[in-house]
């Protein structure tokens, strides 16, 4: 019985990270070829700020969008948080 419970717990634990999004840097979002992804991420984050607004990708996408608008370089990267 203990083996079944332990196995079930380990399987559940293993699947919890499967849906996580890879963290992308500000530089990634600043690249021209990723412009559509940047726009989509900013829109997604603005649509659900309470749940995902402070995730690393939302922060990095927001900073990249601000930099693109202002053309001011900023090397702060929150992807390691």
C-alpha positions in Angstrom: 0.0 0.0 0.0 2.8 2.4 0.9 4.4 1.7 -2.5 1.2 2.6 -4.4 0.9 5.9 -2.5 4.5 6.8 -2.9 4.4 5.9 -6.6 1.3 8.0 -7.1 2.8 10.9 -5.3 6.0 10.8 -7.4 4.1 10.6 -10.6 2.0 13.6 -9.7 5.1 15.5 -8.7 6.8 14.7 -12.0 3.9 16.0 -14.0 3.6 19.3 -12.2 6.4 21.0 -14.1 5.3 19.8 -17.6 3.2 22.9 -18.3 5.7 25.5 -17.3 6.8 28.0 -19.8 10.5 28.5 -20.5 11.8 31.8 -19.3 12.8 34.2 -22.1 15.1 37.1 -21.6 14.6 40.8 -22.4 17.1 40.4 -25.3 15.0 37.5 -26.7 11.9 39.7 -26.7 13.8 42.6 -28.3 14.8 40.6 -31.3 13.0 41.6 -34.5 12.0 37.9 -35.3 10.3 37.6 -31.9 8.1 40.7 -32.3 4.9 38.8 -32.6 5.7 36.7 -29.6 6.4 39.9 -27.6 3.1 41.4 -28.6 1.2 38.2 -27.7 3.0 37.9 -24.3 2.3 41.6 -23.4 -1.3 41.2 -24.4 -1.6 37.9 -22.4 0.0 39.5 -19.3 -2.2 42.6 -19.4 -5.3 40.4 -19.7 -4.5 38.5 -16.5 -2.1 40.6 -14.4 -3.4 39.2 -11.1 -2.3 35.7 -11.9 0.6 36.0 -14.3 1.6 39.7 -14.3 4.6 39.2 -12.0 6.0 36.1 -13.8 9.5 36.4 -15.3 8.2 36.3 -18.9 5.6 39.0 -18.2 8.2 41.2 -16.6 10.8 40.7 -19.3 8.2 41.2 -22.1 7.0 44.4 -20.5 10.5 45.7 -20.1 11.3 44.8 -23.7 8.1 46.6 -24.9 9.0 49.7 -22.9 12.6 49.7 -24.2 11.3 49.4 -27.8 9.0 52.3 -27.3 11.7 54.5 -25.6 14.8 53.1 -27.3 16.5 53.2 -23.9 18.9 50.3 -23.2 18.3 48.4 -20.0 20.2 45.3 -19.2 18.3 44.3 -16.1 17.0 40.8 -16.6 14.5 39.3 -14.3 14.5 35.8 -15.8 16.7 34.4 -13.0 14.1 35.3 -10.3 
